């Protein structure tokens, strides 16, 4: 089991996800609906979406090791399933944010050639912003569901 200062790493790393996932989700929603904020959010959103991928994967791996030390239960199984979904969603969120930023942020679009030319298509921009905002909402929802099931698996019956 991966430990940090004698504590299971999953317990410590999860706090990063609990903070950064909703923050990234809110940033994606704001980016999608508020044009004036886009210039300020483009880099933080890109960095957050990228940082969430390894953080989520490492936290999940630490959680899988921690799971082996805990007695099996239905509620723990539900948390594992929610965590697996969050892993995939974090990767999908990064892909969606990359695509959204590529077609909505002009400096990126200029460097990307053919993909960047999609920025000229209004329907593509609107679709990218809509899908990006929905991905942000999905990330917030799934991080809450995963966190709730994890807390329930630890504190149920105490």
OpenMM code with the backbone's topology and positions (N, CA, C; nanometers):
from openmm import Vec3, app, unit

residues = "UNK UNK UNK UNK UNK UNK UNK UNK UNK UNK UNK UNK UNK UNK UNK UNK UNK UNK UNK UNK UNK UNK UNK UNK UNK UNK UNK UNK UNK UNK UNK UNK UNK UNK UNK UNK UNK UNK UNK UNK UNK UNK UNK UNK UNK UNK UNK UNK UNK UNK UNK UNK UNK UNK UNK UNK UNK UNK UNK UNK UNK UNK UNK UNK UNK UNK UNK UNK UNK UNK UNK UNK UNK UNK UNK UNK UNK UNK UNK UNK UNK UNK UNK UNK UNK UNK UNK UNK UNK UNK UNK UNK UNK UNK UNK UNK UNK UNK UNK UNK UNK UNK UNK UNK UNK UNK UNK UNK UNK UNK UNK UNK UNK UNK UNK UNK UNK UNK UNK UNK UNK UNK UNK UNK UNK UNK UNK UNK UNK UNK UNK UNK UNK UNK UNK UNK UNK UNK UNK UNK UNK UNK UNK UNK UNK UNK UNK UNK UNK UNK UNK UNK UNK UNK UNK UNK UNK UNK".split()
positions = [
    Vec3(0.0852, -0.1177, 0.0000),
    Vec3(0.0000, 0.0000, 0.0000),
    Vec3(0.0897, 0.1239, 0.0000),
    Vec3(0.0556, 0.2189, -0.0850),
    Vec3(0.1307, 0.3436, -0.0921),
    Vec3(0.0958, 0.4282, 0.0306),
    Vec3(0.2004, 0.4749, 0.1005),
    Vec3(0.1796, 0.5576, 0.2190),
    Vec3(0.2576, 0.6873, 0.2069),
    Vec3(0.2041, 0.7904, 0.2682),
    Vec3(0.2717, 0.9190, 0.2793),
    Vec3(0.2693, 0.9554, 0.4270),
    Vec3(0.3872, 0.9645, 0.4863),
    Vec3(0.4002, 0.9962, 0.6292),
    Vec3(0.3169, 0.9010, 0.7155),
    Vec3(0.3136, 0.7751, 0.6768),
    Vec3(0.2427, 0.6745, 0.7544),
    Vec3(0.0932, 0.6659, 0.7298),
    Vec3(0.0400, 0.7513, 0.6457),
    Vec3(-0.1033, 0.7482, 0.6134),
    Vec3(-0.1224, 0.6915, 0.4736),
    Vec3(-0.2322, 0.6209, 0.4512),
    Vec3(-0.2585, 0.5724, 0.3154),
    Vec3(-0.2651, 0.6901, 0.2175),
    Vec3(-0.1926, 0.6784, 0.1074),
    Vec3(-0.1846, 0.7876, 0.0100),
    Vec3(-0.3220, 0.8261, -0.0441),
    Vec3(-0.4106, 0.7289, -0.0587),
    Vec3(-0.5435, 0.7572, -0.1128),
    Vec3(-0.6147, 0.8639, -0.0295),
    Vec3(-0.6031, 0.8519, 0.1005),
    Vec3(-0.6715, 0.9445, 0.1907),
    Vec3(-0.6192, 1.0868, 0.1733),
    Vec3(-0.4910, 1.1007, 0.1459),
    Vec3(-0.4325, 1.2340, 0.1282),
    Vec3(-0.4560, 1.2879, -0.0126),
    Vec3(-0.4358, 1.2032, -0.1128),
    Vec3(-0.4496, 1.2473, -0.2516),
    Vec3(-0.5929, 1.2846, -0.2872),
    Vec3(-0.6871, 1.2198, -0.2226),
    Vec3(-0.8275, 1.2434, -0.2563),
    Vec3(-0.8666, 1.3892, -0.2316),
    Vec3(-0.7982, 1.4532, -0.1378),
    Vec3(-0.8304, 1.5936, -0.1106),
    Vec3(-0.7994, 1.6828, -0.2305),
    Vec3(-0.6972, 1.6477, -0.3056),
    Vec3(-0.6687, 1.7223, -0.4281),
    Vec3(-0.7811, 1.7106, -0.5287),
    Vec3(-0.8350, 1.5911, -0.5413),
    Vec3(-0.9454, 1.5694, -0.6353),
    Vec3(-1.0722, 1.6385, -0.5863),
    Vec3(-1.0958, 1.6314, -0.4559),
    Vec3(-1.2155, 1.6936, -0.3988),
    Vec3(-1.2156, 1.8446, -0.4237),
    Vec3(-1.0985, 1.9055, -0.4240),
    Vec3(-1.0885, 2.0497, -0.4476),
    Vec3(-1.0804, 2.0811, -0.5971),
    Vec3(-0.9928, 2.0104, -0.6689),
    Vec3(-0.9637, 2.0475, -0.8076),
    Vec3(-1.0719, 2.0075, -0.9072),
    Vec3(-1.1397, 1.8958, -0.8846),
    Vec3(-1.2439, 1.8539, -0.9799),
    Vec3(-1.3587, 1.9543, -0.9877),
    Vec3(-1.4194, 1.9916, -0.8758),
    Vec3(-1.5254, 2.0926, -0.8862),
    Vec3(-1.4736, 2.2272, -0.9369),
    Vec3(-1.3517, 2.2636, -0.8990),
    Vec3(-1.2939, 2.3887, -0.9470),
    Vec3(-1.2790, 2.3863, -1.0990),
    Vec3(-1.2288, 2.2757, -1.1519),
    Vec3(-1.2152, 2.2617, -1.2975),
    Vec3(-1.3523, 2.2600, -1.3644),
    Vec3(-1.4476, 2.1909, -1.3028),
    Vec3(-1.5824, 2.1859, -1.3587),
    Vec3(-1.6478, 2.3227, -1.3639),
    Vec3(-1.6333, 2.3985, -1.2562),
    Vec3(-1.6896, 2.5340, -1.2537),
    Vec3(-1.6205, 2.6212, -1.3579),
    Vec3(-1.4883, 2.6086, -1.3683),
    Vec3(-1.4144, 2.6867, -1.4682),
    Vec3(-1.4623, 2.6533, -1.6091),
    Vec3(-1.4891, 2.5253, -1.6359),
    Vec3(-1.5372, 2.4850, -1.7689),
    Vec3(-1.6751, 2.5436, -1.7978),
    Vec3(-1.7614, 2.5426, -1.6985),
    Vec3(-1.8955, 2.5985, -1.7167),
    Vec3(-1.8871, 2.7493, -1.7400),
    Vec3(-1.8099, 2.8176, -1.6578),
    Vec3(-1.7951, 2.9628, -1.6733),
    Vec3(-1.7335, 2.9949, -1.8091),
    Vec3(-1.6314, 2.9195, -1.8499),
    Vec3(-1.5683, 2.9403, -1.9803),
    Vec3(-1.6715, 2.9251, -2.0919),
    Vec3(-1.7595, 2.8279, -2.0765),
    Vec3(-1.8587, 2.8023, -2.1801),
    Vec3(-1.9667, 2.9074, -2.1917),
    Vec3(-2.0000, 2.9738, -2.0820),
    Vec3(-2.1141, 3.0660, -2.0855),
    Vec3(-2.0770, 3.2139, -2.0744),
    Vec3(-1.9562, 3.2451, -2.0331),
    Vec3(-1.9199, 3.3848, -2.0107),
    Vec3(-1.7986, 3.4216, -2.0955),
    Vec3(-1.8263, 3.4846, -2.2071),
    Vec3(-1.7228, 3.5173, -2.3057),
    Vec3(-1.6098, 3.6016, -2.2452),
    Vec3(-1.6431, 3.6990, -2.1624),
    Vec3(-1.5412, 3.7887, -2.1067),
    Vec3(-1.4424, 3.7159, -2.0156),
    Vec3(-1.4839, 3.6063, -1.9565),
    Vec3(-1.3967, 3.5329, -1.8639),
    Vec3(-1.3031, 3.4359, -1.9353),
    Vec3(-1.3267, 3.4094, -2.0613),
    Vec3(-1.2494, 3.3066, -2.1322),
    Vec3(-1.1007, 3.3351, -2.1338),
    Vec3(-1.0645, 3.4583, -2.1580),
    Vec3(-0.9216, 3.4930, -2.1651),
    Vec3(-0.8518, 3.4659, -2.0320),
    Vec3(-0.9224, 3.4857, -1.9218),
    Vec3(-0.8642, 3.4637, -1.7893),
    Vec3(-0.8620, 3.3159, -1.7507),
    Vec3(-0.9529, 3.2391, -1.8046),
    Vec3(-0.9666, 3.0990, -1.7641),
    Vec3(-0.8938, 3.0002, -1.8541),
    Vec3(-0.8488, 3.0421, -1.9708),
    Vec3(-0.7953, 2.9469, -2.0676),
    Vec3(-0.6772, 2.8678, -2.0107),
    Vec3(-0.5796, 2.9345, -1.9532),
    Vec3(-0.4635, 2.8623, -1.9005),
    Vec3(-0.4963, 2.7855, -1.7722),
    Vec3(-0.5635, 2.8457, -1.6738),
    Vec3(-0.5981, 2.7663, -1.5558),
    Vec3(-0.6818, 2.6427, -1.5901),
    Vec3(-0.7739, 2.6571, -1.6836),
    Vec3(-0.8579, 2.5438, -1.7221),
    Vec3(-0.7754, 2.4346, -1.7900),
    Vec3(-0.6863, 2.4745, -1.8782),
    Vec3(-0.6003, 2.3768, -1.9441),
    Vec3(-0.5107, 2.3037, -1.8457),
    Vec3(-0.4506, 2.3778, -1.7538),
    Vec3(-0.3608, 2.3173, -1.6549),
    Vec3(-0.4385, 2.2280, -1.5586),
    Vec3(-0.5535, 2.2751, -1.5113),
    Vec3(-0.6349, 2.1942, -1.4200),
    Vec3(-0.6800, 2.0639, -1.4854),
    Vec3(-0.7278, 2.0724, -1.6081),
    Vec3(-0.7766, 1.9509, -1.6747),
    Vec3(-0.6627, 1.8525, -1.6973),
    Vec3(-0.5441, 1.9026, -1.7271),
    Vec3(-0.4286, 1.8149, -1.7441),
    Vec3(-0.3841, 1.7562, -1.6107),
    Vec3(-0.3779, 1.8369, -1.5064),
    Vec3(-0.3325, 1.7902, -1.3752),
    Vec3(-0.4258, 1.6855, -1.3156),
    Vec3(-0.5536, 1.6948, -1.3467),
    Vec3(-0.6493, 1.5991, -1.2914),
    Vec3(-0.6273, 1.4570, -1.3420),
    Vec3(-0.5733, 1.4418, -1.4609),
    Vec3(-0.5562, 1.3068, -1.5165),
    Vec3(-0.4596, 1.2245, -1.4316),
    Vec3(-0.3333, 1.2660, -1.4137),
    Vec3(-0.2451, 1.1822, -1.3313),
    Vec3(-0.2884, 1.1771, -1.1853),
    Vec3(-0.3415, 1.2883, -1.1333),
    Vec3(-0.3859, 1.2879, -0.9944),
    Vec3(-0.4964, 1.1854, -0.9728),
    Vec3(-0.5914, 1.1804, -1.0634),
    Vec3(-0.7015, 1.0847, -1.0517),
    Vec3(-0.6513, 0.9413, -1.0661),
    Vec3(-0.5631, 0.9181, -1.1606),
    Vec3(-0.5121, 0.7826, -1.1822),
    Vec3(-0.4281, 0.7344, -1.0644),
    Vec3(-0.3426, 0.8205, -1.0102),
    Vec3(-0.2601, 0.7826, -0.8950),
    Vec3(-0.3473, 0.7603, -0.7722),
    Vec3(-0.4458, 0.8467, -0.7523),
    Vec3(-0.5367, 0.8312, -0.6385),
    Vec3(-0.6156, 0.7018, -0.6495),
    Vec3(-0.6599, 0.6687, -0.7697),
    Vec3(-0.7338, 0.5435, -0.7900),
    Vec3(-0.6444, 0.4230, -0.7624),
    Vec3(-0.5202, 0.4292, -0.8077),
    Vec3(-0.4282, 0.3184, -0.7822),
    Vec3(-0.4044, 0.3021, -0.6320),
    Vec3(-0.3850, 0.4130, -0.5627),
    Vec3(-0.3676, 0.4072, -0.4179),
    Vec3(-0.4945, 0.3545, -0.3510),
    Vec3(-0.6099, 0.3916, -0.4045),
    Vec3(-0.7366, 0.3419, -0.3507),
    Vec3(-0.7534, 0.1926, -0.3712),
    Vec3(-0.7094, 0.1431, -0.4863),
    Vec3(-0.7175, -0.0009, -0.5115),
    Vec3(-0.6299, -0.0777, -0.4133),
    Vec3(-0.5141, -0.0224, -0.3800),
    Vec3(-0.4278, -0.0877, -0.2815),
    Vec3(-0.4896, -0.0801, -0.1423),
    Vec3(-0.5507, 0.0322, -0.1100),
    Vec3(-0.6175, 0.0465, 0.0193),
    Vec3(-0.7365, -0.0480, 0.0292),
    Vec3(-0.8067, -0.0676, -0.0814),
    Vec3(-0.9235, -0.1562, -0.0835),
    Vec3(-0.8861, -0.2975, -0.0395),
    Vec3(-0.7672, -0.3424, -0.0758),
    Vec3(-0.7228, -0.4779, -0.0407),
    Vec3(-0.7056, -0.4963, 0.1096),
    Vec3(-0.6906, -0.3863, 0.1830),
    Vec3(-0.6720, -0.3954, 0.3280),
    Vec3(-0.8038, -0.3827, 0.4040),
    Vec3(-0.9113, -0.3546, 0.3339),
    Vec3(-1.0419, -0.3333, 0.3973),
    Vec3(-1.1309, -0.4550, 0.3755),
    Vec3(-1.2206, -0.4819, 0.4680),
    Vec3(-1.3154, -0.5910, 0.4447),
    Vec3(-1.4115, -0.5554, 0.3306),
    Vec3(-1.4437, -0.6540, 0.2505),
    Vec3(-1.5338, -0.6325, 0.1364),
    Vec3(-1.6728, -0.5946, 0.1865),
    Vec3(-1.7352, -0.5012, 0.1162),
    Vec3(-1.8726, -0.4626, 0.1470),
    Vec3(-1.9355, -0.4053, 0.0212),
    Vec3(-2.0661, -0.4033, 0.0198),
    Vec3(-2.1387, -0.3491, -0.0950),
    Vec3(-2.1102, -0.2001, -0.1130),
    Vec3(-2.1053, -0.1282, -0.0033),
    Vec3(-2.0845, 0.0166, -0.0124),
    Vec3(-1.9425, 0.0483, -0.0613),
    Vec3(-1.8437, -0.0332, -0.0227),
    Vec3(-1.7074, -0.0146, -0.0733),
    Vec3(-1.7023, -0.0468, -0.2221),
    Vec3(-1.7745, -0.1507, -0.2617),
    Vec3(-1.7810, -0.1865, -0.4038),
    Vec3(-1.8415, -0.0718, -0.4859),
    Vec3(-1.9449, -0.0080, -0.4330),
    Vec3(-2.0062, 0.1065, -0.5018),
    Vec3(-1.9060, 0.2210, -0.5163),
    Vec3(-1.8264, 0.2437, -0.4112),
    Vec3(-1.7255, 0.3500, -0.4184),
    Vec3(-1.6199, 0.3179, -0.5244),
    Vec3(-1.5793, 0.1935, -0.5315),
    Vec3(-1.4809, 0.1528, -0.6324),
    Vec3(-1.5369, 0.1771, -0.7725),
    Vec3(-1.6627, 0.1424, -0.7938),
    Vec3(-1.7253, 0.1652, -0.9247),
    Vec3(-1.7343, 0.3147, -0.9561),
    Vec3(-1.7718, 0.3950, -0.8572),
    Vec3(-1.7785, 0.5402, -0.8773),
    Vec3(-1.6394, 0.5963, -0.9083),
    Vec3(-1.5383, 0.5459, -0.8374),
    Vec3(-1.4013, 0.5902, -0.8616),
    Vec3(-1.3523, 0.5534, -1.0004),
    Vec3(-1.3882, 0.4332, -1.0462),
    Vec3(-1.3511, 0.3931, -1.1822),
    Vec3(-1.4134, 0.4871, -1.2849),
    Vec3(-1.5384, 0.5215, -1.2640),
    Vec3(-1.6058, 0.6140, -1.3550),
    Vec3(-1.5389, 0.7519, -1.3523),
    Vec3(-1.4988, 0.7963, -1.2344),
    Vec3(-1.4316, 0.9263, -1.2231),
    Vec3(-1.2980, 0.9261, -1.2970),
    Vec3(-1.2260, 0.8140, -1.2934),
    Vec3(-1.1000, 0.8041, -1.3685),
    Vec3(-1.1237, 0.8298, -1.5164),
    Vec3(-1.2203, 0.7589, -1.5722),
    Vec3(-1.2494, 0.7738, -1.7150),
    Vec3(-1.3016, 0.9137, -1.7468),
    Vec3(-1.3812, 0.9667, -1.6569),
    Vec3(-1.4363, 1.1004, -1.6781),
    Vec3(-1.3264, 1.2068, -1.6739),
    Vec3(-1.2270, 1.1896, -1.5878),
    Vec3(-1.1164, 1.2859, -1.5819),
    Vec3(-1.0392, 1.2878, -1.7135),
    Vec3(-1.0171, 1.1704, -1.7713),
    Vec3(-0.9480, 1.1632, -1.9006),
    Vec3(-1.0351, 1.2255, -2.0098),
    Vec3(-1.1638, 1.1914, -2.0102),
    Vec3(-1.2553, 1.2478, -2.1096),
    Vec3(-1.2656, 1.3993, -2.0934),
    Vec3(-1.2673, 1.4469, -1.9698),
    Vec3(-1.2731, 1.5909, -1.9436),
    Vec3(-1.1519, 1.6603, -2.0044),
    Vec3(-1.0344, 1.6017, -1.9877),
    Vec3(-0.9135, 1.6600, -2.0468),
    Vec3(-0.9235, 1.6654, -2.1989),
    Vec3(-0.9718, 1.5584, -2.2599),
    Vec3(-0.9857, 1.5549, -2.4062),
    Vec3(-1.0847, 1.6618, -2.4527),
    Vec3(-1.1977, 1.6717, -2.3847),
    Vec3(-1.2994, 1.7713, -2.4217),
    Vec3(-1.2458, 1.9132, -2.4024),
    Vec3(-1.1756, 1.9366, -2.2907),
    Vec3(-1.1201, 2.0701, -2.2676),
    Vec3(-1.0153, 2.1038, -2.3734),
    Vec3(-0.9328, 2.0072, -2.4102),
    Vec3(-0.8320, 2.0313, -2.5142),
    Vec3(-0.8987, 2.0705, -2.6451),
    Vec3(-1.0029, 1.9969, -2.6817),
    Vec3(-1.0745, 2.0275, -2.8059),
    Vec3(-1.1439, 2.1628, -2.7965),
    Vec3(-1.2078, 2.1887, -2.6829),
    Vec3(-1.2788, 2.3152, -2.6662),
    Vec3(-1.1816, 2.4329, -2.6743),
    Vec3(-1.0700, 2.4226, -2.6055),
    Vec3(-0.9732, 2.5320, -2.6077),
    Vec3(-0.9107, 2.5474, -2.7456),
    Vec3(-0.8932, 2.4358, -2.8164),
    Vec3(-0.8337, 2.4412, -2.9507),
    Vec3(-0.9213, 2.5165, -3.0497),
    Vec3(-1.0519, 2.5060, -3.0351),
    Vec3(-1.1394, 2.5719, -3.1329),
    Vec3(-1.1987, 2.7040, -3.0833),
    Vec3(-1.1735, 2.7401, -2.9572),
    Vec3(-1.2314, 2.8652, -2.9072),
    Vec3(-1.1276, 2.9691, -2.8680),
    Vec3(-1.0041, 2.9291, -2.8517),
    Vec3(-0.8993, 3.0241, -2.8115),
    Vec3(-0.8081, 3.0490, -2.9309),
    Vec3(-0.8122, 3.1714, -2.9819),
    Vec3(-0.7453, 3.2014, -3.1090),
    Vec3(-0.5958, 3.1688, -3.1126),
    Vec3(-0.5166, 3.2008, -3.0101),
    Vec3(-0.3743, 3.1652, -3.0188),
    Vec3(-0.3507, 3.0147, -3.0360),
    Vec3(-0.4327, 2.9326, -2.9728),
    Vec3(-0.4203, 2.7875, -2.9928),
    Vec3(-0.4625, 2.7508, -3.1343),
    Vec3(-0.5738, 2.8072, -3.1760),
    Vec3(-0.6291, 2.7733, -3.3074),
    Vec3(-0.5305, 2.8064, -3.4193),
    Vec3(-0.4616, 2.9202, -3.4080),
    Vec3(-0.3645, 2.9588, -3.5112),
    Vec3(-0.2528, 2.8561, -3.5246),
    Vec3(-0.2122, 2.7964, -3.4153),
    Vec3(-0.1011, 2.7009, -3.4174),
    Vec3(-0.1431, 2.5619, -3.4626),
    Vec3(-0.2701, 2.5339, -3.4653),
    Vec3(-0.3167, 2.3982, -3.4920),
    Vec3(-0.3566, 2.3719, -3.6361),
    Vec3(-0.3416, 2.4662, -3.7229),
    Vec3(-0.3683, 2.4437, -3.8643),
    Vec3(-0.5114, 2.4044, -3.8928),
    Vec3(-0.5309, 2.2846, -3.9473),
    Vec3(-0.6627, 2.2373, -3.9899),
    Vec3(-0.7630, 2.2374, -3.8757),
    Vec3(-0.7234, 2.1854, -3.7613),
    Vec3(-0.8144, 2.1828, -3.6463),
    Vec3(-0.8484, 2.3255, -3.6045),
    Vec3(-0.7490, 2.4120, -3.6067),
    Vec3(-0.7713, 2.5511, -3.5684),
    Vec3(-0.8678, 2.6238, -3.6593),
    Vec3(-0.8749, 2.5817, -3.7849),
    Vec3(-0.9682, 2.6469, -3.8779),
    Vec3(-1.1139, 2.6216, -3.8405),
    Vec3(-1.1364, 2.5227, -3.7564),
    Vec3(-1.2727, 2.4987, -3.7079),
    Vec3(-1.3235, 2.6170, -3.6258),
    Vec3(-1.2311, 2.6986, -3.5773),
    Vec3(-1.2703, 2.8153, -3.4990),
    Vec3(-1.3569, 2.9109, -3.5808),
    Vec3(-1.3395, 2.9092, -3.7107),
    Vec3(-1.4180, 2.9974, -3.7975),
    Vec3(-1.5634, 2.9522, -3.8109),
    Vec3(-1.5919, 2.8285, -3.7753),
    Vec3(-1.7266, 2.7735, -3.7859),
    Vec3(-1.8003, 2.7992, -3.6544),
    Vec3(-1.8992, 2.8853, -3.6593),
    Vec3(-1.9726, 2.9234, -3.5372),
    Vec3(-2.0406, 2.8035, -3.4706),
    Vec3(-2.0981, 2.7150, -3.5492),
    Vec3(-2.1664, 2.5978, -3.4932),
    Vec3(-2.0684, 2.5083, -3.4176),
    Vec3(-1.9482, 2.4928, -3.4705),
    Vec3(-1.8466, 2.4109, -3.4031),
    Vec3(-1.8066, 2.4758, -3.2708),
    Vec3(-1.7874, 2.6066, -3.2711),
    Vec3(-1.7517, 2.6774, -3.1474),
    Vec3(-1.8612, 2.6624, -3.0424),
    Vec3(-1.9860, 2.6818, -3.0837),
    Vec3(-2.0976, 2.6699, -2.9892),
    Vec3(-2.1075, 2.5271, -2.9368),
    Vec3(-2.0923, 2.4300, -3.0250),
    Vec3(-2.0968, 2.2895, -2.9826),
    Vec3(-1.9838, 2.2589, -2.8850),
    Vec3(-1.8635, 2.3074, -2.9139),
    Vec3(-1.7494, 2.2824, -2.8252),
    Vec3(-1.7718, 2.3449, -2.6878),
    Vec3(-1.8234, 2.4668, -2.6848),
    Vec3(-1.8502, 2.5337, -2.5575),
    Vec3(-1.9607, 2.4631, -2.4795),
    Vec3(-2.0622, 2.4165, -2.5501),
    Vec3(-2.1724, 2.3449, -2.4847),
    Vec3(-2.1248, 2.2127, -2.4272),
    Vec3(-2.0534, 2.1355, -2.5075),
    Vec3(-2.0015, 2.0065, -2.4600),
    Vec3(-1.9030, 2.0289, -2.3453),
    Vec3(-1.8227, 2.1344, -2.3544),
    Vec3(-1.7291, 2.1658, -2.2467),
    Vec3(-1.7996, 2.1977, -2.1160),
    Vec3(-1.9051, 2.2778, -2.1230),
    Vec3(-1.9812, 2.3109, -2.0020),
    Vec3(-2.0493, 2.1870, -1.9449),
    Vec3(-2.1032, 2.1024, -2.0318),
    Vec3(-2.1653, 1.9778, -1.9850),
    Vec3(-2.0621, 1.8843, -1.9227),
    Vec3(-1.9426, 1.8797, -1.9808),
    Vec3(-1.8355, 1.7973, -1.9232),
    Vec3(-1.7973, 1.8496, -1.7853),
    Vec3(-1.7968, 1.9814, -1.7695),
    Vec3(-1.7693, 2.0397, -1.6386),
    Vec3(-1.8741, 2.0006, -1.5362),
    Vec3(-2.0001, 2.0061, -1.5756),
    Vec3(-2.1083, 1.9661, -1.4851),
    Vec3(-2.0978, 1.8177, -1.4504),
    Vec3(-2.0650, 1.7353, -1.5484),
    Vec3(-2.0503, 1.5912, -1.5239),
    Vec3(-1.9352, 1.5639, -1.4281),
    Vec3(-1.8257, 1.6362, -1.4426),
    Vec3(-1.7111, 1.6177, -1.3532),
    Vec3(-1.7470, 1.6566, -1.2104),
    Vec3(-1.8173, 1.7660, -1.1938),
    Vec3(-1.8609, 1.8072, -1.0599),
    Vec3(-1.9508, 1.7002, -0.9992),
    Vec3(-2.0502, 1.6569, -1.0752),
    Vec3(-2.1445, 1.5566, -1.0259),
    Vec3(-2.0721, 1.4283, -0.9864),
    Vec3(-1.9849, 1.3794, -1.0741),
    Vec3(-1.9196, 1.2520, -1.0469),
    Vec3(-1.8219, 1.2622, -0.9303),
    Vec3(-1.7560, 1.3756, -0.9143),
    Vec3(-1.6657, 1.3893, -0.7997),
    Vec3(-1.7454, 1.3922, -0.6691),
    Vec3(-1.8622, 1.4518, -0.6708),
    Vec3(-1.9482, 1.4515, -0.5521),
    Vec3(-1.9974, 1.3105, -0.5227),
    Vec3(-2.0434, 1.2399, -0.6243),
    Vec3(-2.0938, 1.1033, -0.6044),
    Vec3(-1.9834, 1.0099, -0.5543),
    Vec3(-1.8649, 1.0226, -0.6116),
    Vec3(-1.7533, 0.9378, -0.5696),
    Vec3(-1.7122, 0.9713, -0.4269),
    Vec3(-1.7027, 1.0988, -0.3968),
    Vec3(-1.6666, 1.1392, -0.2613),
    Vec3(-1.7696, 1.0958, -0.1588),
    Vec3(-1.8964, 1.1081, -0.1934),
    Vec3(-2.0018, 1.0666, -0.1012),
    Vec3(-1.9960, 0.9164, -0.0749),
    Vec3(-1.9798, 0.8385, -0.1807),
    Vec3(-1.9747, 0.6930, -0.1611),
    Vec3(-1.8501, 0.6531, -0.0829),
    Vec3(-1.7393, 0.7258, -0.1020),
    Vec3(-1.6184, 0.6972, -0.0252),
    Vec3(-1.6367, 0.7295, 0.1218),
    Vec3(-1.6952, 0.8446, 0.1500),
    Vec3(-1.7208, 0.8816, 0.2892),
    Vec3(-1.8180, 0.7835, 0.3541),
    Vec3(-1.9197, 0.7437, 0.2797),
    Vec3(-2.0163, 0.6476, 0.3337),
    Vec3(-1.9498, 0.5135, 0.3622),
    Vec3(-1.8555, 0.4725, 0.2761),
    Vec3(-1.7897, 0.3430, 0.2979),
    Vec3(-1.7025, 0.3456, 0.4228),
    Vec3(-1.6508, 0.4622, 0.4581),
    Vec3(-1.5666, 0.4731, 0.5775),
    Vec3(-1.6512, 0.4926, 0.7027),
    Vec3(-1.7525, 0.5779, 0.6940),
    Vec3(-1.8239, 0.6191, 0.8138),
    Vec3(-1.9560, 0.5469, 0.8374),
    Vec3(-2.0014, 0.4649, 0.7440),
    Vec3(-2.1283, 0.3926, 0.7629),
    Vec3(-2.1177, 0.2995, 0.8835),
    Vec3(-2.2168, 0.3042, 0.9675),
    Vec3(-2.2222, 0.2147, 1.0824),
    Vec3(-2.1357, 0.2587, 1.1990),
    Vec3(-2.0827, 0.3786, 1.1939),
    Vec3(-2.0006, 0.4267, 1.3066),
    Vec3(-2.0776, 0.5245, 1.3895),
] * unit.nanometer
topology = app.Topology()
chain = topology.addChain("A")
for resn in residues:
    res = topology.addResidue(resn, chain)
    for name in ("N", "CA", "C"):
        topology.addAtom(name, app.Element.getBySymbol(name[0]), res)
